[in-house]
Amino acid sequence: MNLFRASALAAALLLQPVLASGAEGPLATAIQLFDAGRYAEAHRAFDTYAAAHPRDAEGAYWNGRSLLALHDNSKAIEWLEKATTLAPRRADVFLALGRAYGRAAQEASLLRKPGLARSAREAWEKAVAFDPTDLDARDALMQFYLFAPGLMGGGVDKARHQADEIARRDAVRGAVARATIAQHEKDDAGAEGILQDALARSPGNLELRRSLGQIYQNEQKWDAAFALYEQILQQDADAWVVLYQVGRAAAVSGQRLDRGAAALQRYLGHTPAPEEPSLANAHYRLGMIYEHQGNLASARAEYQAALRLDVTLRAARAALDELG
């Protein structure tokens, strides 16, 4: 089991870059590159800065985050561990370190997975301890508790506690967290009710609407999902996660294939943020659409493109093997 798979709802909770307090000069310029999604350029700039300022936690932290965005998990862990030694009580540093451990656990052998999982949990627990108001850290910890087995420290009751703490501080994020748990417990109707109630109090909230769209997909309420996504896109044509979800819904349902293909093609012209769906997954979903349409040559090309970007994407490998 993938201990760190994101639930459909959690995908809506994007990790937003936070500008370093007082950052200026080369560091500020590098952070601007990171915020613009130019991760390779940002990494080169952070690497240069960190080498010139070996005792500056900001340099180590941002270098680690840039490596995480580039999916170099092992080096990201090295830099983020260094950042924790330079800033041993910073929640944002431990949050990022936990993400690096979590991603490494996804790709690790069965032998190494438990140790990396524990390291991720410990990092997130420290982040919450150092800053109880850090909702990104609480959400990461909730996801861990929800999906990890009890032997690794997981548990639904622990996840519910984090969801309650999130709800105390942010009603919208709390609703999404509680709906995530309901969905995990195979109560899609309950998750839908939680989100509908929250939307009644916060009409038009984008985060709630995206999450509700995911529930509609889980329930195979395809017309409702497409209608909701199109409403969001009318308000924000650059709602990238929603564009991806239009494509995903088309790929899974076999409906509105032309619309889904157009949405994914547009998404593929975008540089995803670290927690947005990857371009590899977008190619894979586009391949599914082409396969539905009987365009097997284009489907094969998309599956191959997905694997060039992410050799670990098993679904794309399986789809390509099935095409022969």
C-alpha positions, 0 to 999 in steps of 0.5 A: 500500500502506498502510505502517502497517496494523497486522497482525492480531496487532499489534492486540493490543498496545495502547498503554497510557497511562503516568502522568507521573512526579510529575504532580499538580494539573491535569495529573494530573486531565487524565491521569485523563480521558485514561485514562478515554477522555474524550479531548475533555475531556482535550484541553481540560484539557491545552491549558489546562495547556500554554498556562500552562506553555509550557516543560513537556514533559509538557504538550506531550506529553500535549496531543499524545497527546490530539490523536492520540486524537482523530485530529487528526494534524497538530496532534498532530505540532505538539505532539509535535515541541514536546515533543521540543524540550523533552525531546530524549531521552525515548523515550515522546515520540518513540514518540508522535511516530512514531505521529502521523507514521504515522497522517498517512502513512496519510491522506496523498497519494502525494506526501507519504507517503514523507516522513511515513513516513521521519519516523515511522521516524526517531522510532521509531529515536530512541525505541529508541536512547534507551531500548532497553527500550521494547518499544512503540517496538521493536514500532512499529519492527518493524511499520515495517520489516516493511511499508515498502518497502526504499526507505523503510528497510523490510526483513524482516531488520530486523524480525526483529532487533527481534523478537529484541530484544523476545523477549530482554526479554519472552518473550510479546511476543517470541512475538507479534512473531515470529508477526507476522513469520511471518504476514507471510511467509504462514506461518500454520501457523508463526505458530500454532506459535509462539503454541501453544509460547508458550502451553504456557509461559504457559497462559491468557495473554490476549495470546497467546490473542487473537493466536492467535484472529487466526491462526485467523481468517486460517486460516479456522478459525472454530470454533476462533476463536469457541471461543477468544474465548468462553473469554476472554470467560468470564474477562473480559466486558469484553475489548473487543478480543475482543468486536470480534473476535467481531463481525469473525469473524462478519462475515467468515465469515457464521457466528454472526451473532446473536452477532457482532451482539450483540458489536459492539453492546456494543462500540459502547457502549464508548469505544475506547482509541487503539489499539483498533479504532475505532467506525467499523470496528465499525459497518462490521462490523455492517453486514456482518452485517446484509447477511449477514442480508438486512437491507439497510436496517440494513446501509446505516445502519451503513455510513453511521454508519461513514462519518460517523465516518471518511470515509476508511474505504474499505471502508465506502464501497465496501459502501455504493456496492454496496448502491446 
